[in-house]
Amino acid sequence: MKTLNSLLHDVLQLSPHLRCQVYFKASLTALSHAMEDLVLVGTDKPLVIANFQQERFYRQESRRYQRIAQRTDQVYILAVPESNFAAISDPYVTVPFDPNDSLAQEWHLIIIGQQYSACIVCQEYASPVDAASLDQARQFQGIWTFEREVSLHAARLLLERIVNDRPELADKVEIARQRYGLTLISSNQTVSDRVLEIDARLFTDRLVTYLQSNQYKQLKAYRTITKKERQERLINTISTAIRHSLNPEEIFQITVRELGEVFSPCRCLLYRYNAIDQPAPIEYEAVTDGLASLKGEIWSLAKHELFQVALAEDRAVAIADTTQDLGIRAYPELSAQLQRFMIRSFLVVPIRYQESWLGILELHHCGVEPLVWSDSDKALVEAIAAQVGVALIQAQAYKNLETLNRQLAALERTQSNLIAIVGHELRTPLSTIQVCLESLATEPDMPLEFQQSMLQTAIADSHRMRQLIQDFLTLSRLEGGWVNWHLEPISLQASLDLVLSSFTKHQSPKSLPQIILELPVDLPLVLADGEGVIEVITKLLDNACKFTNPEGTVTIRAQVLDVECDQHNTQMLEVVIADTGRGIEPSQLEAIFEVFYQEEGFLQRTIGGTGLGLAISRQIIQKLGGKIWAVSGGKNQGSEFHFTLPIAPPPA
């Protein structure tokens, strides 16, 4: 069966009132499963037609469709064969078609019963580069509707294709046409004469189950992503400092500062160490405000005989509770020293290069409760210590150019390997998706509620990963200059209308603050890229609504500014998105636009989002020739985000 015209094209021709929407695969999967559940939990015996594009996608759902076939004798499945997908008629009809057929790029699900009807008719138009790992990021354009007439149109068209390819099914298809009212109807018969309303509550209940099931795993997976993200930022920052500096003091300062931010310990120390020489005063420290500083003190846990054996073997020393550790309690002086500086838990990591001692990294936890250091924490600090060790050798070998070049090459390899490892760990939530899908594929008798939980877990984790990775890719393309900008006169009012329409459609009105537009009537056009402007407005508006209570307000204003540029006056349009939310400390107004900004990352873990929105917005606005900045009086005083864009010149 080879057809040039797509089903979506034909349906839109027959129903011109329909408007296409963009769906990601995760969304279509949730919609399809909710529609299929109507068959599985209902008493009706509907017509079911599903186009899976490729056989491998059908195989993932084959057991589900075997259960559907037990409910109705009118089930048709279409796909491009890849292994043993052949034309059969039991327990349901399968229809293989040519890989060059337009159906190979389409996703369809049509269900028509006596009491309800629904259909998805979509065409794939955007796939990720790494399709194997980012399958859920595939994008489709099409329609999803309960309109019976649209479902009937789509069913007629697909049944015609099925009969053309498998003529022996003509009698079975004719039964379907008669049973479900697929024969042509008179034009003067109204839709209301032929439609029985679907109970939308049942459908929405199934979707809500997908969206709310297993929230704990979803949050846990996102926290894991955030932690790996912060660790990657640490690796990048320290590696960059090492690559661009031969000054050990600068490297030490950056290391203790970044380690202190990522692990949030009470104290981080880095000092030179030699097993023979006497300890020197502490020079490099990051310490929490209000806690006693060790800077200038003669201090070295590495010198104590309790830890020398482990450190000599290049192993980290991790103590979870200094008040209960029997080894520490055997040395009253050591115990008193730790109590004096309120050290409840600590991690000591040697900095060595080959057989040479170079220094020590220490992390101190001074909280009321003890802290158990995880293996991943120790591994990361050991990796940082290895990099610092390489940096010290690099600095010491600066006078020997040949030795220096070898050290720089080793450093580059170490950095690349570490970044590759951390980048791989960012994908760990995908293992949850794989486990869920494998469980569904191998356990056909799993209770329905467990299936729903598994599916929701996979969908939720894939959505989180898709959003995070999409922001990564967007920022990477912006920073790499790989975006082709299409500059044209753009209406700010039209862009706002599109954003607000999409924004309010996907948000609960009760959870949103009041959004107020205060735009001049004669607002000029701006010279910009339409998609870029919509991206910025969407992210800023989403940011404002997240940090503003539903009782608050978000106001969007605009005005024309005369700006001096290269000794010439030019006109810019300034857009302001102001909220009455939690506000920003004045000292952080510039830092919030940085990638992986720590305080914003903390807030994102409790509210949601990737934490890259402001960095992406700044990149876009700067590429379009404008500026972006934030204004706030501080905590609980609201925030204003301003950006400017060039005004389009009048037409010639």
C-alpha positions in Angstrom: 0.0 0.0 0.0 1.8 3.1 -1.2 0.0 6.5 -1.0 1.5 9.9 -1.7 -1.1 12.1 0.1 -0.9 12.0 3.9 -4.1 11.2 5.9 -3.6 14.5 7.8 -3.8 16.4 4.5 -6.9 14.6 3.5 -8.7 15.1 6.8 -7.9 18.8 6.8 -9.3 19.1 3.3 -12.6 17.5 4.5 -12.6 19.5 7.8 -11.1 22.9 7.1 -12.2 24.2 10.5 -9.6 22.1 12.2 -6.3 23.7 13.4 -3.1 21.7 13.8 -1.2 21.6 17.1 2.3 20.5 17.8 2.7 17.4 20.0 5.8 15.6 21.4 5.8 11.8 21.4 5.4 11.7 25.1 2.1 13.7 24.8 0.8 11.5 22.0 1.6 8.4 24.0 -0.4 9.6 27.0 -3.3 10.6 24.8 -3.2 7.3 22.9 -3.2 5.2 26.1 -6.0 7.3 27.6 -8.1 6.7 24.4 -7.3 3.0 24.5 -8.3 2.8 28.1 -11.8 3.9 27.1 -12.0 0.6 25.2 -10.4 -1.5 27.9 -12.7 -0.3 30.7 -15.8 0.3 28.7 -18.6 -2.0 27.6 -18.8 -0.7 24.0 -17.3 -2.7 21.1 -15.8 0.1 19.0 -13.9 0.2 15.8 -10.1 0.7 16.5 -7.6 1.7 13.7 -4.0 2.4 14.8 -1.1 3.4 12.6 2.2 2.7 14.4 4.6 4.0 11.6 7.2 1.3 12.2 6.9 -2.3 13.4 9.1 -1.8 16.4 6.7 0.8 17.8 3.8 -1.7 17.3 5.8 -4.4 19.1 6.0 -2.2 22.2 2.2 -2.1 22.4 1.3 -5.6 21.0 0.2 -7.1 24.3 -2.0 -4.0 24.9 -3.7 -4.5 21.6 -4.2 -8.2 22.2 -6.3 -7.2 25.2 -8.1 -4.6 23.1 -8.9 -7.4 20.6 -10.7 -9.3 23.4 -13.1 -6.3 23.6 -14.0 -5.8 20.0 -13.6 -7.7 16.7 -12.9 -4.6 14.6 -9.2 -3.8 15.3 -6.9 -2.8 12.4 -3.1 -2.2 12.9 -0.9 -0.6 10.2 2.9 -0.4 10.2 6.0 -0.7 8.1 7.3 -4.3 8.4 10.8 -4.6 9.8 11.0 -8.3 10.7 8.0 -10.6 10.8 5.1 -8.1 10.6 2.8 -9.9 8.1 -0.8 -9.6 7.0 -2.9 -11.5 9.5 -6.5 -11.4 10.6 -6.5 -12.9 14.0 -6.7 -11.8 16.8 -6.8 -8.5 14.9 -6.1 -7.3 11.4 -2.5 -6.2 10.6 -1.8 -4.3 7.4 1.9 -3.9 6.4 2.7 -1.0 4.0 5.5 0.3 1.9 8.3 2.2 3.8 7.9 5.0 1.2 4.2 5.4 2.0 3.2 8.7 3.7 1.8 6.6 6.6 5.4 5.8 7.6 5.7 9.4 8.8 2.3 9.5 10.5 0.8 8.6 13.9 -2.9 7.7 13.9 -5.4 6.3 16.4 -9.1 6.3 15.5 -11.7 4.9 17.9 -15.4 4.9 17.0 -18.0 3.4 19.2 -21.7 3.6 19.5 -21.5 6.0 22.5 -18.3 7.9 21.8 -15.6 8.6 19.2 -12.1 10.1 19.3 -9.1 10.3 16.9 -5.5 11.4 16.7 -4.2 12.2 13.2 -0.6 13.5 13.2 2.4 13.7 10.9 6.0 13.7 12.2 7.9 16.7 11.2 10.9 17.0 13.6 13.1 14.3 15.1 16.1 14.7 17.4 19.6 14.0 16.1 20.2 11.2 18.6 16.9 9.5 17.9 17.8 6.4 19.8 18.2 8.2 23.1 15.8 11.1 22.6 12.9 9.2 21.1 10.4 11.0 23.3 11.6 14.4 21.9 10.2 13.6 18.4 7.6 16.2 17.4 4.4 15.7 15.5 1.9 18.1 14.0 -1.7 17.3 13.7 -5.1 17.1 15.4 -6.7 15.3 18.4 -10.5 15.6 18.7 -13.7 14.0 20.0 -15.7 15.3 17.0 -17.5 12.3 15.6 -17.6 13.6 12.0 -13.8 14.1 11.9 -13.3 10.6 13.3 -15.7 9.2 10.7 -13.9 11.0 7.9 -10.5 9.6 9.1 -11.9 6.1 9.5 -13.4 6.1 6.0 -10.1 7.1 4.5 -8.1 4.5 6.3 -10.5 1.7 5.6 -10.4 2.5 1.9 -6.6 2.2 2.1 -6.9 -1.1 4.0 -9.3 -2.6 1.4 -7.0 -1.4 -1.5 -4.1 -3.3 0.1 -6.0 -6.3 1.4 -9.1 -6.9 -0.9 -10.0 -10.0 1.0 -11.0 -7.8 3.9 -13.8 -6.1 2.0 -16.6 -8.0 3.7 -15.2 -7.3 7.2 -14.7 -3.7 6.4 -18.2 -3.4 5.0 -19.5 -4.8 8.3 -17.6 -2.0 10.1 -19.0 0.6 7.8 -22.6 -0.5 8.5 -22.1 -1.0 12.2 -20.4 2.3 12.9 -22.3 4.6 10.5 -19.4 5.0 8.1 -21.6 5.0 5.0 -22.1 8.4 3.4 -24.8 10.5 5.1 -27.0 13.2 3.8 -25.6 16.8 4.0 -28.8 18.1 5.7 -28.4 15.7 8.7 -26.9 17.6 11.6 -24.0 16.3 13.7 -26.1 16.4 16.8 -28.4 13.8 15.3 -25.5 11.4 15.0 -23.3 12.1 18.1 -23.6 10.6 21.6 -21.6 12.7 24.0 -18.5 11.1 25.5 -18.1 11.1 29.2 -15.1 13.4 29.3 -14.6 12.7 33.0 -13.5 9.2 32.3 -11.0 10.3 29.7 -9.6 13.1 31.9 -9.4 10.7 34.8 -7.1 8.4 32.8 -4.9 11.3 31.8 -4.7 12.6 35.4 -3.6 9.2 36.4 -0.7 9.4 34.0 0.2 12.9 35.1 0.0 12.4 38.9 1.2 8.8 39.4 4.5 8.2 41.2 5.5 11.8 41.9 8.1 10.7 44.3 10.2 8.9 41.6 9.8 11.9 39.3 11.1 14.4 41.9 13.9 12.0 42.9 15.0 11.7 39.3 14.9 15.5 38.8 17.0 16.0 41.9 19.5 13.5 40.6 19.7 15.5 37.3 20.1 18.7 39.2 22.9 17.3 41.3 24.7 16.0 38.3 24.2 19.3 36.6 25.8 21.1 39.5 28.7 18.7 39.5 29.2 19.2 35.8 29.3 22.9 36.4 32.0 22.3 39.0 34.1 20.2 36.7 33.8 22.8 33.9 34.6 25.7 36.1 37.7 24.1 37.7 38.9 22.6 34.5 38.6 26.0 32.7 40.5 27.7 35.5 43.2 25.1 35.2 43.4 25.4 31.5 43.7 29.2 31.6 46.0 29.7 34.6 49.4 28.5 35.7 48.9 30.3 39.0 48.4 27.7 41.8 46.9 30.3 44.2 44.2 31.2 41.7 43.4 27.5 41.1 43.2 26.9 44.9 40.8 29.8 45.4 38.5 28.7 42.6 38.5 25.1 43.9 37.5 25.8 47.5 34.9 28.3 46.4 33.3 25.9 43.8 33.4 22.9 46.1 31.8 24.9 48.9 29.0 25.9 46.6 28.3 22.5 45.1 28.5 20.4 48.4 27.3 23.3 50.7 29.5 22.0 53.5 30.2 24.3 56.4 33.9 24.6 55.6 36.2 23.7 52.7 40.0 23.7 53.1 42.8 23.2 50.6 46.4 23.3 51.7 49.8 22.2 50.6 51.1 19.1 52.3 54.3 17.2 52.6 54.7 14.1 54.8 58.1 15.3 55.9 57.7 19.1 56.5 55.8 20.6 59.4 52.2 21.8 58.6 51.9 25.3 57.3 49.1 27.8 58.2 45.8 27.4 56.2 45.7 29.8 53.3 42.7 28.7 51.2 39.3 28.3 52.8 35.6 28.7 52.0 33.5 28.9 55.2 29.9 29.5 56.1 29.0 32.9 57.6 29.0 32.8 61.4 31.3 29.8 61.6 34.9 30.0 63.0 37.5 30.3 60.4 40.6 28.1 60.2 42.5 30.5 57.9 45.9 31.1 59.4 45.6 28.2 61.8 48.2 25.4 62.0 45.9 22.5 61.0 46.3 19.2 59.3 44.2 16.1 59.9 46.5 14.4 57.4 49.4 14.6 59.9 47.5 12.6 62.5 48.6 9.0 62.8 44.9 7.8 62.7 44.6 8.8 59.0 48.2 8.5 57.7 47.9 4.9 56.5 44.8 5.5 54.5 46.1 8.7 52.9 49.4 7.1 52.1 47.5 4.5 50.1 45.8 7.4 48.2 42.4 6.7 49.8 40.0 9.3 51.0 39.1 9.4 54.7 35.3 9.9 55.4 34.0 10.2 58.9 30.2 10.5 59.3 30.0 11.3 63.0 33.1 12.4 64.9 31.3 12.1 68.3 30.7 8.4 67.8 33.7 7.3 65.8 35.7 4.9 68.1 39.0 5.8 66.4 38.6 9.5 67.1 37.3 8.9 70.6 40.6 7.0 71.3 42.5 10.3 70.9 41.1 13.0 73.3 43.3 15.8 71.8 41.9 15.1 68.3 38.4 14.9 69.6 38.7 18.2 71.5 40.2 19.9 68.4 37.2 18.7 66.3 34.7 19.9 68.9 36.4 23.3 69.2 35.7 23.9 65.5 32.2 22.2 65.7 33.2 19.5 63.1 30.6 16.8 63.2 31.5 15.1 59.9 34.5 15.5 57.5 36.0 14.2 54.3 39.7 14.3 53.7 41.1 13.6 50.2 44.8 13.6 49.3 46.1 15.5 46.4 48.9 13.4 44.9 50.7 13.1 41.6 52.3 9.7 41.1 54.2 9.1 44.3 54.4 12.8 45.3 52.3 14.4 48.1 51.1 17.8 46.9 48.2 18.8 49.2 45.0 18.0 51.0 41.3 18.8 50.3 39.0 18.8 53.4 35.3 19.2 53.6 33.8 19.9 57.1 30.1 19.4 58.1 29.3 21.3 61.2 25.5 20.7 61.5 23.6 19.2 64.4 23.0 15.9 62.5 25.9 13.8 61.1 26.5 13.5 57.4 27.1 10.2 55.6 29.4 10.8 52.6 28.2 8.9 49.5 30.6 7.0 47.2 29.7 9.5 44.4 30.6 12.4 46.6 34.0 10.9 47.4 34.6 10.0 43.8 33.9 13.5 42.6 36.1 15.2 45.2 38.9 12.7 44.4 38.5 13.6 40.7 38.8 17.3 41.6 41.8 16.5 43.7 43.4 14.7 40.8 42.8 17.7 38.6 44.3 20.1 41.2 47.3 17.8 41.5 47.8 17.9 37.7 47.5 21.7 37.9 50.2 21.9 40.6 52.6 19.8 38.6 51.7 21.9 35.5 52.7 25.1 37.4 55.8 23.6 38.8 56.9 22.4 35.4 56.3 25.7 33.7 60.0 26.4 33.1 60.4 23.1 31.2 58.4 23.6 28.0 58.4 20.0 26.9 57.2 18.8 30.3 54.6 21.5 30.4 53.2 20.4 27.1 52.9 16.8 28.3 51.1 17.9 31.4 48.7 20.1 29.5 47.8 17.1 27.2 47.2 14.9 30.2 45.1 17.6 31.8 43.0 17.9 28.6 42.4 14.2 28.5 41.5 14.1 32.2 39.0 17.0 31.7 37.4 15.4 28.6 37.0 12.1 30.4 35.5 13.7 33.5 33.0 15.8 31.5 32.1 12.7 29.4 31.4 10.7 32.6 29.3 13.5 34.2 27.4 13.9 30.9 26.6 10.2 30.8 25.3 10.4 34.4 22.9 13.1 33.4 21.1 10.4 31.4 20.5 8.1 34.4 16.7 8.9 34.6 16.4 7.2 31.3 17.1 3.9 33.0 13.8 4.4 34.9 12.0 4.7 31.6 13.7 1.6 30.3 12.8 -0.4 33.4 9.2 0.6 33.2 8.9 -0.2 29.5 10.7 -3.6 29.9 8.4 -4.4 32.8 5.3 -3.7 30.7 6.7 -5.7 27.8 7.7 -8.8 29.9 4.8 -8.8 32.4 1.5 -9.0 30.3 -0.5 -9.9 33.4 0.5 -7.0 35.5 -2.5 -5.3 37.1 -3.8 -2.2 35.3 -3.0 0.2 38.1 0.6 -1.0 38.1 0.8 -0.6 34.3 -0.6 3.0 34.7 2.0 3.7 37.3 4.8 2.4 35.1 3.6 4.3 32.1 3.3 7.6 34.1 6.7 7.2 35.6 8.2 6.7 32.1 6.3 9.6 30.6 7.1 12.0 33.5 10.8 11.1 33.5 11.0 11.5 29.7 9.3 14.9 29.9 11.7 16.1 32.5 14.7 14.9 30.5 13.3 16.3 27.3 12.8 19.7 28.8 16.3 19.7 30.4 18.1 18.4 27.3 16.1 20.8 25.0 17.3 23.7 27.1 20.8 22.4 27.0 20.7 22.1 23.2 19.1 25.5 22.8 21.8 27.2 24.9 24.5 25.2 23.1 23.2 26.3 19.7 22.9 29.9 20.8 26.4 30.0 22.3 27.9 28.2 19.3 26.3 30.6 16.8 24.4 27.8 15.1 21.0 29.6 15.0 19.9 31.1 11.7 18.0 34.3 12.6 15.2 35.4 10.4 14.8 39.2 11.1 11.5 40.8 10.0 9.1 43.3 11.3 7.3 41.7 14.2 4.2 42.9 16.2 4.8 42.6 19.9 1.0 42.5 20.5 0.7 39.5 18.1 3.6 37.7 19.8 2.0 38.3 23.3 -1.3 37.0 22.1 0.3 33.8 20.9 2.2 33.4 24.1 -0.8 34.1 26.4 -3.0 31.8 24.4 -0.6 28.9 24.7 0.3 29.8 28.3 -3.3 29.9 29.7 -4.3 26.8 27.7 -1.7 24.7 29.5 -2.0 26.2 32.9 -4.8 26.1 35.5 -6.3 29.5 35.9 -6.5 29.1 39.6 -2.8 28.6 39.9 -1.9 31.7 37.9 -1.6 35.3 39.1 -3.6 37.9 37.3 -1.8 38.9 34.0 -2.3 42.5 33.0 -1.4 44.1 29.6 -0.6 47.8 29.6 0.5 48.4 26.0 0.2 51.6 24.0 -2.3 51.6 21.1 0.2 52.7 18.5 2.9 50.2 19.4 5.5 50.1 16.6 6.8 46.9 15.0 10.2 45.6 16.1 12.9 44.1 13.8 13.4 40.6 15.3 13.1 36.9 14.9 9.5 35.9 15.7 10.4 32.5 17.3 13.1 34.1 19.3 10.8 36.8 20.7 8.1 34.3 21.6 10.8 32.1 23.3 11.9 35.0 25.5 8.4 36.2 26.4 7.4 32.6 27.3 10.3 32.1 29.6 10.1 35.4 31.3 6.3 35.1 31.8 6.7 31.5 33.1 9.4 32.7 35.5 7.2 35.6 36.8 4.2 33.3 37.3 6.3 30.6 39.1 7.5 33.0 41.8 4.2 35.0 42.2 1.3 33.8 44.3 -2.1 33.3 42.5 -3.3 36.4 44.5 -0.6 38.5 42.9 -0.3 40.2 39.5 2.0 40.1 36.5 2.0 43.2 34.4 3.4 43.5 30.9 4.3 47.0 29.7 6.1 48.5 26.7 7.5 51.9 25.7 9.7 53.4 23.0 13.2 54.6 24.0 15.7 56.8 22.3 19.1 55.1 22.8 22.5 56.5 21.8 24.4 53.8 19.8 27.8 54.5 18.1 27.2 58.3 18.5 23.9 57.9 16.8 20.4 58.0 18.3 18.3 55.0 17.6 14.9 53.9 18.7 14.4 50.7 20.7 11.2 49.2 22.1 11.5 48.4 25.9 9.3 45.5 27.2 8.8 45.1 30.9 7.4 42.0 32.7 6.8 43.0 36.3 5.5 40.7 39.1 4.6 41.1 42.7 6.4 37.9 43.7 9.3 37.0 46.0 11.8 39.4 44.5 15.6 39.2 44.1 18.4 40.5 46.2 20.0 43.4 44.5 23.4 41.8 44.7 22.1 38.8 42.6 20.5 40.8 39.8 23.3 40.0 37.4 24.2 36.5 38.6 20.7 35.2 37.9 21.4 35.3 34.2 24.3 32.9 34.6 24.0 29.3 33.5 23.5 26.9 36.5 23.2 29.8 38.9 23.1 28.1 42.4 20.4 30.0 44.2 18.1 29.7 41.2 18.9 26.0 41.0 17.7 25.6 44.6 14.5 27.3 43.9 14.0 25.3 40.8 14.2 22.0 42.8 11.1 23.1 44.8 9.2 24.8 42.0 10.2 23.1 38.8 12.0 24.0 35.6 15.5 23.6 34.2 17.0 26.8 35.6 18.4 27.8 32.2 15.5 30.1 31.1 17.2 33.4 31.9 20.5 32.4 30.4 18.7 31.4 27.2 16.7 34.7 27.1 19.9 36.8 27.5 21.5 34.9 24.6 18.5 35.5 22.3 18.1 39.1 23.1 21.8 39.9 22.7 21.8 38.1 19.3 18.8 40.2 18.2 20.7 43.4 19.1 19.0 44.2 22.4 19.7 44.1 26.1 18.1 42.3 29.0 18.3 43.1 32.7 16.4 42.7 36.0 15.3 45.2 38.7 14.2 44.3 42.2 14.1 46.0 45.6 14.9 42.7 47.4 13.0 39.9 49.1 9.2 40.0 48.8 9.3 43.3 46.8 8.6 41.8 43.4 10.8 41.8 40.3 10.9 43.5 36.9 12.5 41.9 33.8 13.3 44.4 31.0 14.5 43.8 27.5 14.9 46.0 24.4 14.6 45.3 20.7 15.3 47.5 17.7 12.3 49.2 16.2 11.7 48.2 12.5 12.4 51.0 10.0 9.3 52.3 8.1 8.7 50.6 4.7 10.4 52.3 1.8 
